[in-house]
Amino acid sequence: MDLSNQLHAMAGLGAVVLGIGVLSRAPTRLRNRLFSALCAALAVWNLGRVAQASGVAEGSSWYLVYLLGGCAAAPVALHFSVAVAGLRRGQARALLAVGYLASAALWLSAWRFVPLHPRGWSLTALFVLGTLLVGALAILGRHVGTLPPGRERATLVQVLAAGVLAVAGGLSDFVPREASGFPRVGPVFVLLFLLIVSAVVVRHRFLDVDVYLARAAALITAASGMALLLLMVTRSFGTRFLPLLLASLAVLAAAGPLTRALFERTRGLLGGDDPVADVLVSTSHKLEAAREAGQVWEAIDEGGRALPRGVRMSILLRGPGDATFRIVYPKLSPPSTPDVPANGAVPALLERDRSPLTRRLLEIGSREESEERRRLARQGLERMLSVESEILVPLFGEDRLIGWLSLGGGDPEGYVRAEVAAALVAVGQQAVASLARIRVVEEAKRHEALAAVGEMAAGLAHEVRNPVAAIRGAAQAITPDASPGQAREMLEVILEETARLDRVVGEFLDYARPASPRREPVDLGEAARRVARDAGLAGLDLRIDLAVEPGTAPAAGDPDQIRRAFENVVRNAAQATGPGGTLRIRIASAGDRVRVRFEDDGPGIPDERLASLFQPFRTTRAGGTGLGLALVHRIVEAHGGGIEVDGRPGIGAVFTLLFPAFPRRPRGSGRMEP
């Protein structure tokens, strides 16, 4: 296959790929369908020529197949220009009818005149198809002249320039080779034109001319440098394997970093990063770290205030059963921004396309052929103009439209950049994800709290019911027939059970009372000594071995609450070890904390009990309330400390309480040392 056929094959295959890709992206959009039809016609033209030249498709009439592609390409290109320019339907219909009829007549004439007068038919094709293509360029050029300076105009100027090259190169294929020395450059320029149109106008709904140019310049520069490297290697070492292998490895290793570096440098020369996109990206990062709903809205509010002057962002959402979308940011009064019905044009457009919507796209959609599409586009455009919005980004939750973000004011042309749209999408989706995550966590906490309350209520009822039943029974036993001894015994039962009931209620109130400990230096060694003394005075048969490491820092906390925690641990150890047991208490500094280790020689704690050890009303001791260790855990947590338990079944349990150390005063300073 010679070079000319290789170029035709490349152009034909490229047209097939681009046409399928664009059509699969948005098959209902008119411009996408027209672009795909243009790609199909050019693919038939180029691949048909290759098939005939290579002998794959033989036959005297095969030329009619690829001539069909060449004749169809011109009116389809005219139709595409009409759609881009948005001509009135009456003018467009007459013009397109003439174009399609002229191309059809030209192709039908090929059946008779190509075999007899190939040169005359080629010149006729040059005139007819050239007129249609020049008309398409003229329509596009006139439309460009009506646009204000900005990104869209710059983009269409680029498309227009590529179109001129494609028309000149494509028509050169119809020039008889024996009468002209023009090379067959048509496939190259045609493919270049298709790439530009698909990359800038069709594939990208946002016209990032600087990004497109920077990427193209970076790729061309990097590819040229690498090609020169390989050329130098082949000239110096020939086609030997090892030098070519090393050069190829160097090219592969440098390709990515070199292209990225060139892209960033070229992008900087063409305008640099977008300030609106930078603010939105920063906001999305803050949303990712939010742990409360208030933090989500605070991050959005900070981002909205950090946007460049004149740029406004708003968010509309609806609940599961809502029939309208309401503005939730910023907080405006209802008359300022009316609610949007769920069956309105904007929700319908966002649901249908599932991608960002710009004012310019709605202006184009208002001229489409479908009456329903024109109606939706016009109503959506009215809404965007009424709130001065330039771009809308949909928000979906569980495959359902739950709202959208709106951006407007400032520089309208700047919002049609993919960089801004992508950043706005990131803000919206991250906000939705963060709020959903926070809602799930809060719901889990709420269920956990309700379960804990129910469990505590059941435990309290159980603990209260027993002494109440004993009191009732004793009171019923005190009758006129009871002896003085029986009456005295029943009164003792009533007093004991009343004291027990009072203890249960007191411990429950201690546990339920919100812990708000003071922050003052507490000598934990002295607190432990007092608790040990009181235990002896209370008659606890427990030997306590206390040791405090020299230089131990005081803890930061409430001395009364810490002593109450120590008392409960000591009482729990006495009950676990029984009469004559031993409890070793060791107190020492541990970095910025103070560690208090309680080690008894009781039976220990089985592993299956460790998970519920600090839950209220969980006890295996007869007469116990199950609130002692729960209260210890609550006090330690309120101090910002921690508690560790080693059950050691058969050896004795170890409880380690950690309290924050009180900050020291640095020498020569009146401020606290952190």
CORLINLIN-V595209 format. One record per residue. N is the residue number from 1. PSI is psi in whole degrees, 0 to 359 (* if undefined). BURIAL is + if it has 16 or more other C-alpha atoms within 10 Angstrom, else -. D_FIRST is the distance of its C-alpha to the first C-alpha in Angstrom with 1 decimal. Layout:
N & PSI & BURIAL & D_FIRST
N & PSI & BURIAL & D_FIRST
This chain:
1 & 126 & - & 0.0
2 & 177 & - & 3.8
3 & 321 & - & 6.8
4 & 315 & + & 8.1
5 & 326 & + & 6.1
6 & 318 & - & 6.5
7 & 319 & + & 10.0
8 & 319 & + & 10.6
9 & 318 & + & 9.8
10 & 315 & + & 12.1
11 & 320 & + & 14.6
12 & 314 & + & 14.8
13 & 320 & + & 15.4
14 & 320 & + & 17.8
15 & 321 & + & 19.6
16 & 312 & + & 20.2
17 & 314 & - & 21.6
18 & 319 & + & 23.8
19 & 315 & + & 25.1
20 & 318 & + & 26.2
21 & 316 & + & 27.7
22 & 319 & + & 29.7
23 & 322 & + & 30.9
24 & 337 & - & 32.1
25 & 314 & - & 34.0
26 & 80 & - & 36.2
27 & 342 & - & 35.4
28 & 349 & - & 38.7
29 & 133 & + & 38.2
30 & 313 & + & 37.3
31 & 326 & + & 35.0
32 & 318 & + & 33.0
33 & 318 & + & 32.6
34 & 319 & + & 31.6
35 & 319 & + & 29.0
36 & 322 & + & 27.5
37 & 321 & + & 27.5
38 & 318 & + & 25.7
39 & 320 & + & 23.0
40 & 316 & + & 22.7
41 & 316 & + & 22.4
42 & 327 & + & 19.7
43 & 318 & + & 17.8
44 & 317 & + & 18.2
45 & 308 & + & 17.0
46 & 313 & + & 13.8
47 & 329 & + & 12.8
48 & 319 & + & 14.0
49 & 319 & + & 11.8
50 & 318 & + & 8.7
51 & 319 & + & 10.5
52 & 318 & + & 11.5
53 & 327 & - & 8.4
54 & 354 & - & 6.8
55 & 4 & - & 10.4
56 & 317 & - & 11.6
57 & 108 & - & 14.4
58 & 156 & - & 15.9
59 & 146 & - & 19.1
60 & 337 & - & 20.6
61 & 12 & - & 21.6
62 & 332 & - & 18.5
63 & 335 & + & 18.3
64 & 334 & + & 21.6
65 & 308 & - & 20.3
66 & 336 & + & 18.0
67 & 332 & + & 20.6
68 & 318 & + & 23.1
69 & 317 & + & 21.4
70 & 320 & + & 21.4
71 & 327 & + & 25.0
72 & 333 & + & 26.2
73 & 321 & + & 25.0
74 & 308 & + & 27.5
75 & 328 & + & 30.7
76 & 320 & + & 29.8
77 & 321 & + & 29.4
78 & 317 & + & 32.7
79 & 319 & + & 34.3
80 & 317 & + & 33.2
81 & 321 & + & 34.7
82 & 318 & + & 37.9
83 & 319 & + & 38.2
84 & 318 & + & 37.8
85 & 339 & + & 40.3
86 & 44 & + & 42.7
87 & 156 & - & 43.7
88 & 148 & - & 46.7
89 & 324 & - & 46.0
90 & 311 & - & 47.4
91 & 316 & - & 45.3
92 & 318 & - & 42.1
93 & 315 & - & 42.6
94 & 315 & - & 43.1
95 & 315 & + & 40.1
96 & 324 & + & 37.7
97 & 316 & - & 39.0
98 & 316 & - & 38.3
99 & 312 & + & 34.7
100 & 321 & + & 33.8
101 & 318 & - & 35.5
102 & 318 & + & 33.8
103 & 321 & + & 30.3
104 & 318 & - & 31.3
105 & 321 & - & 32.7
106 & 317 & + & 29.6
107 & 321 & + & 27.4
108 & 326 & - & 30.0
109 & 338 & - & 30.1
110 & 333 & + & 26.4
111 & 326 & - & 27.5
112 & 320 & - & 29.5
113 & 336 & - & 28.5
114 & 314 & + & 24.6
115 & 327 & - & 24.8
116 & 317 & - & 27.8
117 & 68 & - & 27.4
118 & 322 & - & 23.9
119 & 316 & + & 24.8
120 & 321 & - & 28.0
121 & 321 & + & 26.6
122 & 319 & + & 24.0
123 & 322 & - & 27.0
124 & 318 & - & 29.0
125 & 321 & + & 26.5
126 & 317 & + & 26.4
127 & 309 & - & 30.2
128 & 306 & + & 30.6
129 & 324 & + & 28.0
130 & 320 & + & 28.7
131 & 316 & - & 32.4
132 & 316 & + & 31.9
133 & 321 & + & 29.8
134 & 323 & + & 32.2
135 & 320 & + & 35.0
136 & 317 & + & 33.5
137 & 322 & + & 33.3
138 & 317 & - & 36.9
139 & 316 & + & 38.2
140 & 319 & + & 36.7
141 & 320 & + & 38.1
142 & 320 & - & 41.5
143 & 319 & + & 41.6
144 & 322 & + & 40.8
145 & 337 & - & 43.7
146 & 349 & - & 46.1
147 & 145 & - & 45.5
148 & 158 & - & 47.8
149 & 135 & - & 46.4
150 & 189 & - & 45.0
151 & 320 & + & 42.1
152 & 318 & + & 41.0
153 & 317 & + & 41.0
154 & 322 & + & 39.1
155 & 313 & + & 36.5
156 & 332 & + & 36.1
157 & 318 & + & 36.0
158 & 316 & + & 32.9
159 & 319 & + & 31.4
160 & 318 & + & 32.3
161 & 316 & - & 30.7
162 & 325 & + & 27.4
163 & 321 & + & 27.8
164 & 314 & + & 28.3
165 & 319 & + & 25.1
166 & 319 & + & 23.2
167 & 314 & + & 24.9
168 & 315 & + & 24.3
169 & 319 & + & 20.6
170 & 318 & + & 20.2
171 & 336 & + & 22.2
172 & 338 & + & 20.3
173 & 338 & + & 17.5
174 & 353 & + & 20.3
175 & 127 & + & 21.2
176 & 131 & - & 20.5
177 & 326 & - & 18.1
178 & 343 & - & 20.5
179 & 354 & - & 23.4
180 & 148 & - & 22.1
181 & 15 & - & 20.3
182 & 134 & - & 19.5
183 & 162 & - & 16.2
184 & 78 & + & 14.3
185 & 1 & + & 16.1
186 & 311 & + & 17.2
187 & 323 & + & 15.2
188 & 311 & + & 16.5
189 & 326 & + & 20.1
190 & 314 & + & 20.0
191 & 321 & + & 19.2
192 & 317 & + & 21.8
193 & 315 & + & 24.3
194 & 321 & + & 23.9
195 & 315 & + & 24.4
196 & 315 & + & 27.5
197 & 315 & + & 29.0
198 & 323 & + & 28.5
199 & 327 & + & 29.9
200 & 318 & + & 32.7
201 & 317 & + & 33.9
202 & 303 & + & 33.0
203 & 316 & + & 32.4
204 & 122 & - & 35.3
205 & 355 & + & 38.5
206 & 133 & + & 39.9
207 & 77 & + & 38.6
208 & 79 & + & 38.3
209 & 317 & + & 36.8
210 & 321 & + & 38.0
211 & 316 & + & 36.6
212 & 313 & + & 33.2
213 & 319 & - & 33.1
214 & 317 & + & 34.5
215 & 318 & + & 32.0
216 & 315 & - & 29.0
217 & 320 & + & 30.6
218 & 317 & + & 31.3
219 & 316 & + & 27.8
220 & 316 & - & 26.2
221 & 313 & + & 29.0
222 & 317 & + & 28.7
223 & 321 & + & 24.9
224 & 316 & - & 25.3
225 & 318 & - & 28.1
226 & 324 & + & 26.3
227 & 320 & - & 23.2
228 & 322 & - & 25.7
229 & 313 & - & 27.4
230 & 323 & + & 24.4
231 & 318 & - & 23.6
232 & 321 & - & 27.2
233 & 316 & + & 27.2
234 & 326 & - & 24.3
235 & 328 & - & 26.0
236 & 321 & - & 29.3
237 & 2 & - & 28.5
238 & 214 & - & 25.1
239 & 29 & - & 23.1
240 & 145 & - & 26.3
241 & 311 & - & 26.4
242 & 311 & - & 29.7
243 & 320 & + & 29.2
244 & 324 & + & 25.9
245 & 313 & - & 27.6
246 & 318 & - & 30.5
247 & 321 & + & 28.5
248 & 320 & - & 26.5
249 & 318 & - & 29.9
250 & 320 & - & 31.3
251 & 314 & + & 28.5
252 & 321 & - & 29.0
253 & 325 & - & 32.8
254 & 349 & - & 32.8
255 & 306 & - & 30.2
256 & 302 & - & 32.7
257 & 321 & - & 35.9
258 & 317 & + & 34.2
259 & 318 & + & 32.5
260 & 318 & - & 35.8
261 & 317 & - & 37.8
262 & 322 & + & 35.7
263 & 314 & + & 35.8
264 & 318 & + & 39.6
265 & 316 & - & 40.1
266 & 321 & + & 37.9
267 & 321 & + & 39.6
268 & 320 & - & 42.9
269 & 330 & - & 42.1
270 & 356 & - & 41.1
271 & 341 & - & 44.3
272 & 189 & - & 44.8
273 & 155 & - & 45.9
274 & 127 & - & 47.6
275 & 326 & - & 51.4
276 & 316 & + & 51.6
277 & 322 & + & 48.9
278 & 315 & - & 50.7
279 & 318 & + & 54.0
280 & 320 & + & 52.5
281 & 316 & + & 50.7
282 & 321 & - & 54.1
283 & 320 & + & 55.9
284 & 325 & + & 53.6
285 & 319 & - & 54.3
286 & 323 & + & 58.1
287 & 326 & + & 57.8
288 & 328 & - & 56.3
289 & 358 & - & 59.4
290 & 139 & + & 61.9
291 & 351 & - & 64.4
292 & 156 & + & 66.5
293 & 323 & + & 65.9
294 & 324 & - & 67.8
295 & 327 & + & 65.4
296 & 310 & + & 62.5
297 & 330 & + & 64.1
298 & 318 & + & 65.3
299 & 319 & + & 61.7
300 & 319 & + & 60.5
301 & 319 & - & 63.4
302 & 318 & - & 62.8
303 & 319 & + & 59.1
304 & 322 & + & 60.2
305 & 339 & - & 62.7
306 & 351 & - & 60.2
307 & 153 & + & 57.6
308 & 156 & - & 57.5
309 & 132 & - & 60.2
310 & 344 & - & 59.8
311 & 131 & + & 57.3
312 & 138 & + & 58.7
313 & 140 & + & 57.7
314 & 158 & + & 59.2
315 & 131 & + & 58.9
316 & 134 & + & 59.7
317 & 163 & + & 60.3
318 & 150 & + & 61.9
319 & 177 & - & 63.7
320 & 322 & - & 63.1
321 & 9 & - & 65.5
322 & 144 & - & 65.2
323 & 358 & - & 64.4
324 & 159 & + & 63.5
325 & 128 & + & 61.7
326 & 146 & + & 64.1
327 & 128 & + & 63.5
328 & 346 & - & 64.4
329 & 132 & + & 63.4
330 & 170 & - & 64.9
331 & 96 & - & 68.3
332 & 156 & - & 68.8
333 & 147 & - & 71.5
334 & 321 & - & 70.4
335 & 333 & - & 71.1
336 & 318 & - & 68.6
337 & 102 & - & 65.6
338 & 155 & - & 66.1
339 & 156 & + & 64.8
340 & 124 & + & 61.6
341 & 145 & - & 61.9
342 & 336 & + & 59.6
343 & 19 & - & 58.4
344 & 178 & - & 57.7
345 & 316 & + & 54.5
346 & 310 & + & 53.6
347 & 323 & + & 53.9
348 & 318 & + & 52.0
349 & 318 & + & 49.1
350 & 322 & + & 49.0
351 & 321 & + & 49.2
352 & 311 & - & 46.4
353 & 332 & - & 43.8
354 & 40 & - & 45.1
355 & 165 & + & 43.8
356 & 147 & + & 45.4
357 & 128 & + & 46.5
358 & 160 & + & 46.8
359 & 321 & + & 48.8
360 & 322 & + & 45.7
361 & 323 & + & 44.0
362 & 325 & + & 47.2
363 & 320 & + & 47.3
364 & 317 & + & 43.8
365 & 334 & + & 44.8
366 & 352 & + & 47.9
367 & 11 & + & 45.7
368 & 167 & + & 43.6
369 & 324 & - & 43.9
370 & 129 & - & 45.8
371 & 319 & - & 49.6
372 & 319 & - & 50.2
373 & 320 & + & 47.6
374 & 320 & + & 49.0
375 & 313 & + & 52.5
376 & 317 & + & 51.6
377 & 319 & + & 49.8
378 & 318 & + & 52.7
379 & 319 & + & 55.3
380 & 322 & + & 53.4
381 & 320 & + & 53.0
382 & 319 & + & 56.7
383 & 314 & + & 57.5
384 & 321 & + & 55.3
385 & 325 & - & 56.8
386 & 329 & - & 60.3
387 & 9 & + & 60.0
388 & 48 & + & 57.8
389 & 145 & + & 54.9
390 & 335 & + & 51.3
391 & 140 & + & 49.6
392 & 133 & + & 50.6
393 & 120 & + & 49.4
394 & 152 & + & 50.3
395 & 125 & + & 52.2
396 & 140 & + & 51.8
397 & 120 & - & 54.2
398 & 47 & - & 53.6
399 & 32 & - & 50.9
400 & 136 & - & 53.5
401 & 117 & + & 53.6
402 & 355 & + & 56.6
403 & 191 & + & 56.3
404 & 160 & + & 54.2
405 & 144 & + & 54.3
406 & 140 & + & 54.5
407 & 134 & + & 53.9
408 & 180 & + & 55.0
409 & 182 & + & 56.8
410 & 237 & - & 55.9
411 & 98 & - & 52.4
412 & 323 & + & 50.8
413 & 334 & + & 47.4
414 & 342 & + & 47.4
415 & 355 & + & 47.5
416 & 17 & + & 44.1
417 & 138 & + & 42.6
418 & 329 & + & 41.0
419 & 316 & + & 43.0
420 & 316 & + & 46.3
421 & 316 & + & 45.4
422 & 320 & + & 44.3
423 & 322 & + & 47.6
424 & 321 & + & 49.6
425 & 317 & + & 48.1
426 & 319 & + & 49.0
427 & 312 & + & 52.6
428 & 311 & + & 53.0
429 & 323 & + & 51.6
430 & 323 & + & 53.5
431 & 315 & + & 56.7
432 & 315 & + & 56.4
433 & 318 & - & 55.6
434 & 316 & + & 58.5
435 & 321 & + & 61.0
436 & 317 & - & 60.0
437 & 315 & + & 60.3
438 & 321 & + & 63.7
439 & 319 & - & 64.9
440 & 316 & - & 64.2
441 & 315 & - & 65.9
442 & 322 & - & 68.9
443 & 320 & - & 69.2
444 & 319 & - & 69.2
445 & 321 & - & 71.9
446 & 316 & - & 73.9
447 & 321 & - & 73.8
448 & 319 & - & 74.7
449 & 318 & - & 77.6
450 & 320 & - & 78.8
451 & 321 & - & 78.7
452 & 319 & - & 80.6
453 & 316 & - & 83.2
454 & 319 & - & 83.6
455 & 318 & + & 84.0
456 & 319 & + & 86.5
457 & 318 & - & 88.5
458 & 318 & - & 88.7
459 & 318 & + & 89.8
460 & 318 & + & 92.3
461 & 320 & - & 93.7
462 & 316 & - & 94.1
463 & 328 & + & 95.9
464 & 325 & + & 98.2
465 & 320 & - & 99.0
466 & 306 & - & 100.6
467 & 327 & + & 103.2
468 & 318 & + & 103.9
469 & 321 & - & 104.6
470 & 318 & + & 106.9
471 & 317 & + & 108.7
472 & 317 & - & 109.2
473 & 318 & - & 110.5
474 & 320 & + & 112.9
475 & 322 & - & 114.2
476 & 334 & - & 114.9
477 & 340 & + & 116.8
478 & 91 & + & 119.2
479 & 167 & - & 121.7
480 & 336 & - & 125.5
481 & 350 & - & 126.0
482 & 143 & - & 123.9
483 & 161 & - & 125.9
484 & 326 & - & 125.8
485 & 317 & - & 123.8
486 & 320 & - & 121.2
487 & 319 & + & 121.0
488 & 319 & - & 120.6
489 & 318 & - & 117.8
490 & 325 & + & 115.9
491 & 323 & + & 116.2
492 & 321 & - & 114.7
493 & 317 & + & 111.8
494 & 318 & + & 111.4
495 & 317 & - & 111.5
496 & 314 & - & 108.9
497 & 329 & + & 106.5
498 & 317 & + & 106.9
499 & 320 & - & 106.1
500 & 317 & + & 103.1
501 & 320 & + & 101.9
502 & 321 & - & 102.5
503 & 318 & - & 100.4
504 & 312 & + & 97.5
505 & 320 & + & 97.5
506 & 315 & - & 97.8
507 & 324 & + & 94.9
508 & 318 & + & 92.8
509 & 322 & - & 93.6
510 & 321 & + & 92.8
511 & 319 & + & 89.4
512 & 339 & - & 88.7
513 & 130 & - & 90.0
514 & 129 & - & 87.1
515 & 120 & - & 86.9
516 & 72 & - & 87.1
517 & 148 & + & 88.3
518 & 164 & - & 89.7
519 & 96 & - & 88.1
520 & 160 & - & 90.7
521 & 131 & + & 91.1
522 & 123 & + & 92.3
523 & 102 & + & 93.8
524 & 330 & + & 92.4
525 & 316 & + & 94.8
526 & 321 & - & 97.8
527 & 319 & + & 96.4
528 & 323 & + & 96.0
529 & 318 & + & 99.6
530 & 320 & - & 101.1
531 & 320 & + & 99.2
532 & 320 & + & 100.5
533 & 314 & - & 104.0
534 & 326 & - & 103.9
535 & 320 & + & 102.6
536 & 319 & - & 105.7
537 & 329 & - & 108.0
538 & 358 & - & 106.5
539 & 15 & - & 107.4
540 & 123 & + & 103.8
541 & 74 & + & 104.4
542 & 127 & + & 101.3
543 & 123 & + & 101.3
544 & 124 & + & 99.0
545 & 107 & - & 97.7
546 & 134 & + & 96.3
547 & 132 & - & 94.6
548 & 125 & + & 93.0
549 & 133 & - & 90.9
550 & 142 & - & 92.4
551 & 9 & - & 90.5
552 & 131 & + & 89.1
553 & 151 & + & 88.0
554 & 154 & + & 89.6
555 & 156 & + & 87.5
556 & 112 & + & 86.7
557 & 195 & + & 88.1
558 & 115 & + & 91.1
559 & 324 & + & 93.9
560 & 315 & - & 95.4
561 & 323 & + & 92.1
562 & 318 & + & 91.2
563 & 322 & + & 94.7
564 & 322 & + & 94.3
565 & 315 & + & 91.0
566 & 317 & + & 92.7
567 & 319 & + & 95.7
568 & 322 & + & 93.4
569 & 316 & + & 91.6
570 & 317 & + & 95.0
571 & 320 & + & 96.5
572 & 322 & - & 93.4
573 & 319 & + & 93.9
574 & 321 & + & 97.6
575 & 328 & + & 97.0
576 & 321 & + & 94.3
577 & 332 & + & 96.3
578 & 180 & - & 99.7
579 & 137 & - & 103.0
580 & 12 & - & 102.9
581 & 170 & + & 99.2
582 & 139 & + & 97.6
583 & 122 & + & 95.1
584 & 127 & - & 93.6
585 & 123 & + & 92.4
586 & 126 & + & 90.3
587 & 130 & + & 89.3
588 & 159 & + & 87.0
589 & 147 & + & 84.5
590 & 79 & - & 80.8
591 & 236 & - & 78.8
592 & 19 & - & 79.2
593 & 167 & + & 81.0
594 & 128 & + & 84.2
595 & 132 & + & 84.1
596 & 115 & + & 87.1
597 & 122 & + & 86.9
598 & 117 & + & 89.3
599 & 117 & + & 89.5
600 & 171 & + & 92.0
601 & 34 & + & 93.1
602 & 197 & + & 92.9
603 & 352 & + & 91.0
604 & 185 & + & 87.7
605 & 124 & + & 85.3
606 & 151 & - & 83.1
607 & 325 & - & 79.3
608 & 344 & - & 79.2
609 & 346 & - & 81.7
610 & 323 & - & 79.9
611 & 328 & - & 77.5
612 & 19 & - & 80.4
613 & 323 & + & 82.8
614 & 9 & + & 83.0
615 & 140 & + & 82.9
616 & 146 & + & 86.1
617 & 21 & + & 88.7
618 & 105 & + & 87.0
619 & 149 & + & 89.8
620 & 3 & - & 91.1
621 & 132 & - & 94.5
622 & 130 & - & 97.4
623 & 355 & - & 98.6
624 & 152 & + & 95.7
625 & 340 & + & 93.9
626 & 18 & + & 90.4
627 & 349 & + & 90.3
628 & 304 & + & 91.2
629 & 328 & + & 87.8
630 & 322 & + & 86.0
631 & 321 & + & 88.2
632 & 312 & + & 87.4
633 & 319 & + & 83.6
634 & 318 & + & 84.1
635 & 315 & + & 86.1
636 & 316 & + & 83.7
637 & 321 & - & 80.7
638 & 334 & + & 82.7
639 & 359 & + & 83.2
640 & 23 & - & 79.5
641 & 204 & + & 80.0
642 & 164 & + & 78.9
643 & 135 & + & 80.5
644 & 144 & - & 79.5
645 & 132 & - & 81.1
646 & 109 & + & 81.1
647 & 317 & + & 82.8
648 & 64 & + & 83.6
649 & 134 & - & 85.3
650 & 352 & - & 88.4
651 & 315 & - & 88.5
652 & 140 & + & 89.0
653 & 154 & + & 86.8
654 & 122 & + & 85.6
655 & 126 & + & 85.1
656 & 118 & + & 83.6
657 & 131 & + & 84.0
658 & 125 & + & 82.0
659 & 146 & + & 83.3
660 & 139 & + & 81.9
661 & 146 & + & 83.8
662 & 131 & + & 85.8
663 & 139 & + & 84.3
664 & 157 & - & 86.4
665 & 125 & - & 87.7
666 & 148 & - & 86.3
667 & 136 & - & 89.0
668 & 15 & - & 90.1
669 & 145 & - & 88.3
670 & 0 & - & 89.6
671 & 157 & - & 86.2
672 & 144 & - & 85.1
673 & 131 & - & 82.8
674 & * & - & 79.7
